[in-house]
Amino acid sequence: MAPIVAPIKPVKKKKEMFEIVGPLKDRTVEKRVVPEYPFWAQQQGISATVVLEFTVDRDGKVKEKMTVVRTSGYPKLDQVAIDALMQWKWVPLEPDIYRDEVGQITINFQLE
């Protein structure tokens, strides 16, 4: 008698909290601040994604002016993402390089 084989259910992979694209994706991050998932959002079962376009200066600091490319639909959640990203720091560029670099970061807020 052949063994009974249960069908395999695909495992839904949890999205990474952060994904960076653009010129900054290969630059080393010295300091990464994880945005605090607001209690109100967890209570309401909100899972959302925010995409921010931002600029880092040659010293590795995030510039204040950034753009919300894709909103979570919750302005307070978007602001949590912005506040966390403002605290990030990248490795400075070589002393003879005087350019800013732009990137886009996707920040996923999802329940466990």
N, C-alpha and C positions, 0 to 999 in steps of 0.2 A: 504494500500500500504506500503510495507516494505521500510525502509530508505536505501538510497544508501550508501554503505560502501566502502571507498577508501582503496586500499591495503596499508598496513603499510610498509614503507621503513625502512630497518635496518639503525640505526644511526651508522655512523662510528665514533668510539671513538678515540679521539686524543690520541696519544701515550704520555706517561709521558716523560718529558725532560730527566730524569735520572732514571736508574735502576741499582742497585748494587747487585751482586751475590758473593757468597763465604763467607769466615769468617768475612769480614768487613760489611756484609749486616745488622747485628744486632748491630754494634757499633755506638754510637751516633755521629752525625756530629755536630761540634761546629760552623764551618764556611763553608758555601757553596757559591761558586762563579758561577754564571750562565754565560756560555760563550756567548760573544756577537755574535749574528748572523750577519755575515758580509753583508754589503750592496750589494756587488757584487753578493753574493749568492742569496739574496732575489730578486735582479733585474732579475737574470736569472731563477728564480723560482725553485731553487735547494732545495730539501728536501733530507736529507742524515742522515745516522747513522754511528757513530764512536764507536768502542768497544776498550777500553783500559784495559790492565792488569797492575796493579800498586801495590805498597807496601807502607804501613803506619808503621812508627816506633812506639815504645811503647809510645812516647810523643805525638803522634797524627799527626805528620808531614808526608806529602807525600814525598817519596824518588824520586830523579830525574830520576832514570832509570825506564822507563815504556815501555811497548810493545803495539804497535798498532796491536790488534788481528784482527780487521776488519776495513779497511780503508773506508772512505766516498767516495773515488775516487778522492778527492781533497786534496792534501797535505796541502794547506793553511788552509782548514777547520779542518783537523786533528790537526794541530798545535794550532788552536784556542781552541780546546777541551783540549789539553795537557796543554796549558798555564793556562786555567781556573782551571783544576784539581790540578795543582801545588800549587794553593792558598787555597785549602781546608784544613780544620783542623778537626781532630777527637778528641774526649775526650781521654785524656791519660789513659793508663792502670794502674792498681794498682801498687804501688811502687815495689812490689816483683815479678812482671811479666816482663821478659826481652825478649820478642819475638816481631818480626815484624809480621804483618798480611797482607795477600794478598787478593785482590779482583779484580773483573772485573766490569767496569762501562760501560753502554751503554748510549751514549749521542745522543739524537735525535734532529736534526735541521729540523724543518718543518714549513712551512708557515701556517698562520692562515686560 
